[in-house]
Amino acid sequence: MINITIKKIFISIVSAVLVSMITVGGSTIATFLYYYLNGEQVGEVITTSRVVWFSIIFVISFLFIFFGLDKKDKK
């Protein structure tokens, strides 16, 4: 049986947001710095594809972390 608590959900959400920010944010910062340091116009740094990737990574990370915490409690 899955033991769902508010603490597990909160920890999973915060961890998944951090993982998503690190993975997608790294490429966003790199793109911004590339344009900024070369003196070019920055353009669109936050694109639709990055939002989609952030969402996909967030959902996958949330599920892995949430069910990983659940397995840890069963032992």
Secondary structure, 3 states (H helix, E strand, C coil): CCCCCHHHHHHHHHHHHHHHHHHHHHHHHHHHHHHHHCCCCCCCCCCHHHHHHHHHHHHHHHHHHHHHHHHHHHC
